[in-house]
Amino acid sequence: MWQQPKTDWQAGDYFNVQDYNRIKGNLNEIRAQALTLWPDFEFEDMGADKTYQDYSFYADEINRFEANVDHICAGTFPFAVGDRQTFHDNQPFVGWQELNRIESACLKIYRNILGRSKGIRRLSFTLNGGAFE
């Protein structure tokens, strides 16, 4: 289910379980919506939602977010979403600027895919004139 992304990250904001699950859920929802219009494309499994008992985030998990933004753009439309970053264990964690980029990219892609879906023209007619034989 789509959740409104946080696109106003600032220095000093804390990244928590809800933020992680929102980004992961939004990427999954974008993919689900995209598959109604485009053929299947590469997408990396991001695992189960996190709980406070799992309260740790790893570089490879954030890298999957980054990769899936790229996979969605490659499988649908080459949206301009900024440059992908790569994170490494025991290095600085994802910063607020990158969180803004990821969440803004999700919002942009989601709105565009929904717009395309709603903009598809459909003809209204009944096959065989509605007569059954």
N, CA and C atoms as a LAMMPS dump frame, in Angstrom:
ITEM: TIMESTEP
0
ITEM: NUMBER OF ATOMS
399
ITEM: BOX BOUNDS ff ff ff
-5.0000000000000000e+02 5.0000000000000000e+02
-5.0000000000000000e+02 5.0000000000000000e+02
-5.0000000000000000e+02 5.0000000000000000e+02
ITEM: ATOMS id mol type element x y z
1 1 1 N 0.843 -1.176 0
2 1 2 C 0 0 0
3 1 3 C 0.896 1.249 0
4 2 1 N 0.56 2.193 -0.826
5 2 2 C 1.33 3.422 -0.969
6 2 3 C 1.185 4.289 0.277
7 3 1 N 2.31 4.827 0.743
8 3 2 C 2.323 5.797 1.837
9 3 3 C 3.005 7.063 1.341
10 4 1 N 2.496 8.199 1.762
11 4 2 C 3.092 9.469 1.351
12 4 3 C 4.562 9.49 1.763
13 5 1 N 5.477 9.686 0.794
14 5 2 C 6.897 9.713 1.133
15 5 3 C 7.27 10.982 1.895
16 6 1 N 8.335 10.874 2.65
17 6 2 C 8.893 12.041 3.325
18 6 3 C 9.92 12.636 2.369
19 7 1 N 9.655 13.827 1.878
20 7 2 C 10.556 14.459 0.906
21 7 3 C 11.179 15.733 1.471
22 8 1 N 11.095 15.888 2.783
23 8 2 C 11.665 17.079 3.412
24 8 3 C 12.684 16.699 4.496
25 9 1 N 13.469 15.661 4.216
26 9 2 C 14.517 15.257 5.146
27 9 3 C 15.474 16.429 5.36
28 10 1 N 15.934 16.556 6.598
29 10 2 C 16.892 17.606 6.935
30 10 3 C 17.998 17.019 7.8
31 11 1 N 19.125 17.712 7.831
32 11 2 C 20.221 17.29 8.702
33 11 3 C 19.676 17.187 10.126
34 12 1 N 20.017 16.149 10.799
35 12 2 C 19.541 15.955 12.166
36 12 3 C 18.318 15.07 12.269
37 13 1 N 17.628 14.792 11.14
38 13 2 C 16.495 13.861 11.164
39 13 3 C 17.016 12.445 11.376
40 14 1 N 16.237 11.643 12.067
41 14 2 C 16.606 10.256 12.32
42 14 3 C 15.847 9.326 11.391
43 15 1 N 16.54 8.359 10.845
44 15 2 C 15.961 7.325 9.996
45 15 3 C 15.569 6.183 10.913
46 16 1 N 14.285 5.771 10.846
47 16 2 C 13.822 4.727 11.753
48 16 3 C 13.116 3.602 10.991
49 17 1 N 12.566 2.671 11.737
50 17 2 C 11.901 1.499 11.173
51 17 3 C 10.742 1.904 10.259
52 18 1 N 9.948 2.881 10.679
53 18 2 C 8.822 3.316 9.847
54 18 3 C 9.31 3.887 8.516
55 19 1 N 10.4 4.62 8.549
56 19 2 C 10.951 5.187 7.313
57 19 3 C 11.421 4.065 6.387
58 20 1 N 12.142 3.111 6.946
59 20 2 C 12.629 1.977 6.155
60 20 3 C 11.451 1.243 5.509
61 21 1 N 10.45 0.901 6.325
62 21 2 C 9.301 0.14 5.821
63 21 3 C 8.483 0.94 4.802
64 22 1 N 8.392 2.254 4.985
65 22 2 C 7.664 3.092 4.034
66 22 3 C 8.365 3.074 2.672
67 23 1 N 9.669 3.278 2.654
68 23 2 C 10.4 3.289 1.38
69 23 3 C 10.302 1.932 0.705
70 24 1 N 10.504 0.871 1.463
71 24 2 C 10.421 -0.488 0.915
72 24 3 C 9.017 -0.764 0.375
73 25 1 N 8.005 -0.411 1.148
74 25 2 C 6.627 -0.632 0.715
75 25 3 C 6.276 0.186 -0.521
76 26 1 N 6.753 1.418 -0.577
77 26 2 C 6.47 2.261 -1.739
78 26 3 C 7.14 1.72 -2.991
79 27 1 N 8.359 1.237 -2.876
80 27 2 C 9.023 0.631 -4.033
81 27 3 C 8.266 -0.6 -4.513
82 28 1 N 7.795 -1.407 -3.576
83 28 2 C 7.001 -2.583 -3.957
84 28 3 C 5.696 -2.173 -4.631
85 29 1 N 5.058 -1.133 -4.126
86 29 2 C 3.8 -0.661 -4.72
87 29 3 C 4.03 -0.078 -6.109
88 30 1 N 5.105 0.672 -6.278
89 30 2 C 5.427 1.214 -7.6
90 30 3 C 5.603 0.078 -8.588
91 31 1 N 6.333 -0.952 -8.194
92 31 2 C 6.542 -2.091 -9.084
93 31 3 C 5.21 -2.745 -9.438
94 32 1 N 4.354 -2.962 -8.447
95 32 2 C 3.051 -3.588 -8.7
96 32 3 C 2.241 -2.759 -9.7
97 33 1 N 2.237 -1.439 -9.531
98 33 2 C 1.505 -0.571 -10.462
99 33 3 C 2.145 -0.599 -11.851
100 34 1 N 3.467 -0.603 -11.896
101 34 2 C 4.172 -0.619 -13.18
102 34 3 C 3.874 -1.893 -13.966
103 35 1 N 3.739 -3.008 -13.272
104 35 2 C 3.502 -4.281 -13.961
105 35 3 C 2.12 -4.357 -14.593
106 36 1 N 1.24 -3.412 -14.27
107 36 2 C -0.062 -3.373 -14.951
108 36 3 C 0.069 -2.739 -16.331
109 37 1 N 1.191 -2.054 -16.588
110 37 2 C 1.394 -1.355 -17.858
111 37 3 C 2.592 -1.866 -18.654
112 38 1 N 3.591 -2.385 -17.971
113 38 2 C 4.827 -2.82 -18.631
114 38 3 C 5.077 -4.289 -18.323
115 39 1 N 5.871 -4.95 -19.158
116 39 2 C 6.25 -6.337 -18.853
117 39 3 C 7.15 -6.391 -17.614
118 40 1 N 7.264 -7.581 -17.059
119 40 2 C 8.084 -7.781 -15.864
120 40 3 C 9.504 -7.288 -16.105
121 41 1 N 10.124 -6.789 -15.078
122 41 2 C 11.49 -6.294 -15.164
123 41 3 C 12.232 -6.693 -13.895
124 42 1 N 13.547 -6.56 -13.944
125 42 2 C 14.389 -6.924 -12.807
126 42 3 C 13.997 -6.094 -11.591
127 43 1 N 13.986 -6.755 -10.439
128 43 2 C 13.641 -6.089 -9.189
129 43 3 C 14.205 -6.938 -8.066
130 44 1 N 14.886 -6.311 -7.136
131 44 2 C 15.526 -7.053 -6.044
132 44 3 C 14.599 -7.158 -4.843
133 45 1 N 14.508 -8.379 -4.294
134 45 2 C 13.696 -8.619 -3.107
135 45 3 C 14.289 -7.855 -1.928
136 46 1 N 13.445 -7.145 -1.218
137 46 2 C 13.908 -6.341 -0.093
138 46 3 C 13.552 -6.965 1.25
139 47 1 N 13.009 -8.185 1.231
140 47 2 C 12.735 -8.888 2.471
141 47 3 C 11.5 -8.38 3.191
142 48 1 N 11.364 -8.869 4.403
143 48 2 C 10.203 -8.54 5.234
144 48 3 C 10.37 -7.15 5.85
145 49 1 N 9.253 -6.609 6.31
146 49 2 C 9.307 -5.347 7.038
147 49 3 C 10.185 -5.51 8.276
148 50 1 N 10.753 -4.428 8.694
149 50 2 C 11.562 -4.418 9.916
150 50 3 C 10.663 -4.089 11.103
151 51 1 N 11.091 -4.568 12.255
152 51 2 C 10.441 -4.232 13.517
153 51 3 C 11.496 -3.583 14.408
154 52 1 N 11.082 -3.094 15.559
155 52 2 C 12.066 -2.488 16.457
156 52 3 C 13.062 -3.515 16.993
157 53 1 N 12.717 -4.788 16.966
158 53 2 C 13.678 -5.811 17.356
159 53 3 C 14.787 -5.945 16.313
160 54 1 N 14.52 -5.533 15.075
161 54 2 C 15.504 -5.589 13.989
162 54 3 C 16.21 -4.253 13.832
163 55 1 N 16.137 -3.412 14.813
164 55 2 C 16.556 -2.021 14.638
165 55 3 C 18.035 -1.89 14.286
166 56 1 N 18.332 -2.309 13.086
167 56 2 C 19.643 -2.053 12.498
168 56 3 C 19.445 -2.053 10.996
169 57 1 N 20.178 -1.21 10.335
170 57 2 C 20.08 -1.089 8.892
171 57 3 C 21.463 -1.342 8.32
172 58 1 N 21.474 -1.991 7.179
173 58 2 C 22.741 -2.38 6.569
174 58 3 C 22.878 -1.731 5.201
175 59 1 N 24.131 -1.552 4.809
176 59 2 C 24.426 -0.919 3.529
177 59 3 C 23.742 -1.645 2.376
178 60 1 N 23.751 -2.991 2.398
179 60 2 C 23.155 -3.734 1.279
180 60 3 C 21.652 -3.506 1.181
181 61 1 N 20.981 -3.219 2.292
182 61 2 C 19.541 -2.947 2.252
183 61 3 C 19.261 -1.603 1.574
184 62 1 N 20.046 -0.597 1.909
185 62 2 C 19.873 0.709 1.273
186 62 3 C 20.285 0.62 -0.194
187 63 1 N 21.309 -0.17 -0.489
188 63 2 C 21.727 -0.363 -1.88
189 63 3 C 20.633 -1.025 -2.706
190 64 1 N 19.818 -1.895 -2.084
191 64 2 C 18.68 -2.489 -2.807
192 64 3 C 17.624 -1.436 -3.124
193 65 1 N 17.408 -0.486 -2.221
194 65 2 C 16.508 0.632 -2.535
195 65 3 C 17.016 1.359 -3.777
196 66 1 N 18.297 1.688 -3.734
197 66 2 C 18.917 2.4 -4.858
198 66 3 C 18.78 1.6 -6.149
199 67 1 N 19.081 0.298 -6.073
200 67 2 C 19.019 -0.554 -7.264
201 67 3 C 17.595 -0.634 -7.794
202 68 1 N 16.611 -0.747 -6.914
203 68 2 C 15.232 -0.895 -7.367
204 68 3 C 14.693 0.379 -8
205 69 1 N 15.135 1.538 -7.544
206 69 2 C 14.765 2.778 -8.242
207 69 3 C 15.284 2.692 -9.674
208 70 1 N 16.532 2.266 -9.84
209 70 2 C 17.109 2.121 -11.187
210 70 3 C 16.386 1.053 -12.001
211 71 1 N 16.068 -0.078 -11.377
212 71 2 C 15.376 -1.162 -12.095
213 71 3 C 14.003 -0.698 -12.591
214 72 1 N 13.295 0.046 -11.767
215 72 2 C 11.975 0.547 -12.165
216 72 3 C 12.121 1.494 -13.354
217 73 1 N 13.096 2.391 -13.283
218 73 2 C 13.315 3.325 -14.402
219 73 3 C 13.711 2.576 -15.672
220 74 1 N 14.518 1.538 -15.538
221 74 2 C 14.937 0.764 -16.711
222 74 3 C 13.774 -0.044 -17.284
223 75 1 N 12.866 -0.495 -16.421
224 75 2 C 11.758 -1.329 -16.871
225 75 3 C 10.533 -0.564 -17.323
226 76 1 N 10.48 0.722 -17.023
227 76 2 C 9.291 1.502 -17.369
228 76 3 C 9.648 2.678 -18.268
229 77 1 N 10.188 3.701 -17.675
230 77 2 C 10.503 4.941 -18.379
231 77 3 C 11.741 5.53 -17.715
232 78 1 N 12.664 6.095 -18.466
233 78 2 C 13.898 6.615 -17.843
234 78 3 C 13.675 7.951 -17.127
235 79 1 N 12.941 7.894 -16.032
236 79 2 C 12.696 9.092 -15.238
237 79 3 C 14.019 9.684 -14.764
238 80 1 N 14.122 10.992 -14.73
239 80 2 C 15.299 11.664 -14.181
240 80 3 C 15.16 11.663 -12.662
241 81 1 N 15.955 10.827 -12.01
242 81 2 C 15.831 10.674 -10.558
243 81 3 C 17.147 10.914 -9.827
244 82 1 N 18.119 11.478 -10.498
245 82 2 C 19.396 11.745 -9.851
246 82 3 C 20.333 10.555 -9.944
247 83 1 N 21.489 10.713 -9.363
248 83 2 C 22.54 9.696 -9.446
249 83 3 C 22.484 8.722 -8.285
250 84 1 N 22.531 7.458 -8.645
251 84 2 C 22.525 6.376 -7.662
252 84 3 C 23.797 6.405 -6.827
253 85 1 N 23.62 6.171 -5.542
254 85 2 C 24.74 6.089 -4.616
255 85 3 C 24.949 4.632 -4.206
256 86 1 N 26.131 4.309 -3.774
257 86 2 C 26.438 2.974 -3.257
258 86 3 C 26.999 3.135 -1.854
259 87 1 N 26.484 2.337 -0.951
260 87 2 C 26.903 2.408 0.451
261 87 3 C 27.673 1.147 0.818
262 88 1 N 28.556 1.275 1.796
263 88 2 C 29.421 0.182 2.208
264 88 3 C 29.343 0.014 3.715
265 89 1 N 29.518 -1.23 4.167
266 89 2 C 29.513 -1.5 5.599
267 89 3 C 30.608 -0.69 6.284
268 90 1 N 30.319 -0.293 7.503
269 90 2 C 31.266 0.451 8.342
270 90 3 C 31.704 1.778 7.721
271 91 1 N 30.838 2.339 6.895
272 91 2 C 31.063 3.65 6.294
273 91 3 C 29.875 4.534 6.681
274 92 1 N 29.933 5.825 6.411
275 92 2 C 28.79 6.684 6.763
276 92 3 C 27.483 6.157 6.18
277 93 1 N 26.437 6.251 6.996
278 93 2 C 25.111 5.789 6.613
279 93 3 C 24.487 6.766 5.626
280 94 1 N 23.433 6.33 4.965
281 94 2 C 22.725 7.176 3.997
282 94 3 C 22.376 8.514 4.649
283 95 1 N 22.618 9.586 3.922
284 95 2 C 22.376 10.922 4.45
285 95 3 C 21.006 11.464 4.073
286 96 1 N 20.668 12.57 4.661
287 96 2 C 19.35 13.154 4.446
288 96 3 C 19.142 13.576 2.994
289 97 1 N 20.21 14.03 2.316
290 97 2 C 20.062 14.424 0.921
291 97 3 C 19.691 13.224 0.047
292 98 1 N 20.328 12.088 0.336
293 98 2 C 20.05 10.885 -0.45
294 98 3 C 18.668 10.336 -0.135
295 99 1 N 18.242 10.426 1.104
296 99 2 C 16.879 10.005 1.453
297 99 3 C 15.861 10.882 0.727
298 100 1 N 16.121 12.184 0.642
299 100 2 C 15.234 13.064 -0.137
300 100 3 C 15.206 12.641 -1.595
301 101 1 N 16.369 12.303 -2.162
302 101 2 C 16.425 11.891 -3.566
303 101 3 C 15.642 10.605 -3.789
304 102 1 N 15.826 9.618 -2.927
305 102 2 C 15.135 8.329 -3.077
306 102 3 C 13.625 8.522 -2.948
307 103 1 N 13.2 9.217 -1.905
308 103 2 C 11.759 9.362 -1.672
309 103 3 C 11.114 10.281 -2.717
310 104 1 N 11.822 11.31 -3.159
311 104 2 C 11.293 12.163 -4.229
312 104 3 C 11.194 11.392 -5.536
313 105 1 N 12.176 10.523 -5.799
314 105 2 C 12.133 9.68 -7.001
315 105 3 C 10.925 8.756 -6.947
316 106 1 N 10.682 8.161 -5.791
317 106 2 C 9.517 7.278 -5.648
318 106 3 C 8.229 8.038 -5.933
319 107 1 N 8.11 9.232 -5.377
320 107 2 C 6.901 10.029 -5.588
321 107 3 C 6.728 10.379 -7.058
322 108 1 N 7.781 10.813 -7.694
323 108 2 C 7.725 11.185 -9.114
324 108 3 C 7.318 9.995 -9.979
325 109 1 N 7.955 8.852 -9.758
326 109 2 C 7.662 7.662 -10.552
327 109 3 C 6.226 7.208 -10.312
328 110 1 N 5.82 7.161 -9.052
329 110 2 C 4.471 6.718 -8.7
330 110 3 C 3.408 7.597 -9.364
331 111 1 N 3.566 8.901 -9.264
332 111 2 C 2.585 9.819 -9.875
333 111 3 C 2.526 9.636 -11.388
334 112 1 N 3.679 9.458 -12.012
335 112 2 C 3.709 9.278 -13.46
336 112 3 C 3.055 7.968 -13.876
337 113 1 N 3.327 6.898 -13.159
338 113 2 C 2.731 5.607 -13.507
339 113 3 C 1.217 5.654 -13.303
340 114 1 N 0.77 6.247 -12.202
341 114 2 C -0.679 6.376 -11.993
342 114 3 C -1.313 7.239 -13.073
343 115 1 N -0.632 8.299 -13.463
344 115 2 C -1.148 9.164 -14.529
345 115 3 C -1.283 8.428 -15.842
346 116 1 N -0.303 7.609 -16.159
347 116 2 C -0.382 6.809 -17.385
348 116 3 C -1.53 5.828 -17.312
349 117 1 N -1.67 5.196 -16.166
350 117 2 C -2.738 4.21 -16.001
351 117 3 C -4.109 4.863 -16.168
352 118 1 N -4.293 6.022 -15.574
353 118 2 C -5.575 6.72 -15.676
354 118 3 C -5.795 7.312 -17.057
355 119 1 N -4.713 7.574 -17.778
356 119 2 C -4.82 8.2 -19.087
357 119 3 C -5.015 7.246 -20.242
358 120 1 N -5.013 5.944 -19.965
359 120 2 C -5.21 4.973 -21.045
360 120 3 C -6.631 5.099 -21.566
361 121 1 N -6.736 5.269 -22.851
362 121 2 C -8.072 5.369 -23.456
363 121 3 C -8.678 3.98 -23.573
364 122 1 N -9.934 3.909 -23.26
365 122 2 C -10.647 2.644 -23.328
366 122 3 C -11.896 2.834 -24.172
367 123 1 N -12.123 1.885 -25.041
368 123 2 C -13.338 1.916 -25.844
369 123 3 C -14.425 1.151 -25.114
370 124 1 N -15.585 1.7 -25.142
371 124 2 C -16.706 1.059 -24.472
372 124 3 C -17.616 0.442 -25.552
373 125 1 N -17.602 -0.887 -25.626
374 125 2 C -18.476 -1.555 -26.572
375 125 3 C -18.742 -2.968 -26.066
376 126 1 N -19.771 -3.573 -26.628
377 126 2 C -20.139 -4.92 -26.257
378 126 3 C -19.847 -5.838 -27.433
379 127 1 N -19.106 -6.897 -27.178
380 127 2 C -18.762 -7.846 -28.231
381 127 3 C -20.021 -8.541 -28.739
382 128 1 N -20.074 -8.751 -30.026
383 128 2 C -21.178 -9.451 -30.668
384 128 3 C -22.516 -8.72 -30.457
385 129 1 N -22.457 -7.446 -30.242
386 129 2 C -23.679 -6.662 -30.091
387 129 3 C -24.478 -7.029 -28.864
388 130 1 N -23.918 -7.821 -27.966
389 130 2 C -24.596 -8.216 -26.734
390 130 3 C -25.498 -9.42 -26.924
391 131 1 N -25.597 -9.945 -28.142
392 131 2 C -26.463 -11.095 -28.384
393 131 3 C -25.711 -12.373 -28.058
394 132 1 N -26.376 -13.281 -27.374
395 132 2 C -25.793 -14.586 -27.08
396 132 3 C -26.41 -15.627 -27.977
397 133 1 N -25.608 -16.51 -28.46
398 133 2 C -26.137 -17.56 -29.329
399 133 3 C -26.267 -18.84 -28.593
